[in-house]
Amino acid sequence: MTLPRWALPLAAVALLLVLALLSLTMGSTPVAWHEALAALARPGGADGSMAQAIVRDLRLPRVLLALLVGATLAMVGSLLQTVTRNDLADPFLFGLSSGASAGAVAVLAWAGDSLGAWTLPLATFAGAMVAAAAVLLLVRRAVGQGPAQTVLAGLSVSFLFGALTHALVFAGDQRAAHAVVFWSMGGLGLARWENLWLALAGLLVVAAFVALRHRALDALLAGDDTAHSVGVAPERLRVQVFLVAAVAAACCVALTGVIGFVGLMVPHVARRFVGPLHAAFVPCAALLGATLLLGSDLLARTVLGAQELPVGIVTAGLGAVFVMLWLRRIAVR
């Protein structure tokens, strides 16, 4: 029996609402569901209750950050898989995570919080953008500018910044090593009302690009020659996608650290249900990515009781299982 194309998005919306309510009520301090809903319904939140403070000030920003980052990473992964024609492409294949990690380690182990609460997000954003610029520079100087050159440039920059990160950790303040390790595994602990705008900006950048260029991306699915025949310049489009991906991923990494595999897994599931055309495929991937990261964060916060597990560990475990099943599926073919 074949399910209609709208069945998966509808199920994802229902699951998303359930996970959001569970995320507001579950944690080291349980909150009854009716108290959580009452905290959301009261305007201004002036009654000062502990439940209201937990829901409105701590858990609701975290839920929103999970939704924004999960959707953004899934959309970025969808675009990168299209332009590189690589089924394993995701936002962190191209050195973005390594550059962000180098910026974060430089702050945590050397600079401290000289810029206040924004020191770490600014450093990670700057590191990701430097890595993106390095990849683009390598691609521009390479012979040809196809998807293979982009992937190789990304891998080389990733290895370079990875080595720099390890050197900074080794030579820096060893007391910061735990913070460095926790940040590199990814987490949503920095979620605050005042910094959600950065994650929203990343989402809006990639969403606006898809809205404007989805037909050009569809043309690229048929190959570079076909894209040329309909007036699309593949090389220019790849550079545009990479710039958008770099900015959007940097906005996410600046707040959450390195959360891998969301952008790798989700596009495959979305493409299977709604097809490869980007007007439907990318929004579906965004919805599934938000659901996946919200569910992963809920699991990370509750599986060890009062101790929080970095959400990147959960997504990495799911990603490993996904890749194994994907490889098995290819082998059966």
WOFEN-V656703 format. One line per field, one symbol per residue. phi: phi as a letter, one per 30 degrees, with the letter a starting at -180 (. if undefined). burial: b if it has 9 or more other C-alpha atoms within 8 Angstrom, else e. Layout:
phi: ???
burial: ???
This chain:
phi: .cddddddedddddddddddddddccldbdbddddddddddddiicdiddddddddccddeddddddddddddddddddddddchbdcdbecdciddddddddddeddcbdicdcidcddedddddddddddddddddddcddibdddddddddddddddddddddddddccdddcdddddddddiacdddbedcdddddddddddddddddbdddddddddjddddedciccedddddddddddddddddddecciccciddddeedddddccicdddcddeddddddddddddddddddcdcidddceddddddddddddddddddddddd
burial: eeeeeeeebeebbebbeebbbbbbbbbeeebebebbeebbeeeebeeeeebbbbbbbbbbbbbbbbbbbbbbbbbbbbbbbbbbeeeebbbbbbbbbbbbbbbbbbbbbbeebeeeeebbbbbbbbbbbbbbebbbebbeeeeebebebbbebbbbbbbebbebbeebbeeebeebbeebebbbbbbbeebbeeebebbbbbbebbbebbeeebebbbbbebeeebbbeeebebeebbbebbbbbbbbbbbbbbbbbbbbbbbbbbbebbbeebbeebbbbbbbbbbbbbbbbbbbbbbbbbebbeebbbbbbbbbebbeebeeeeeeeeeee
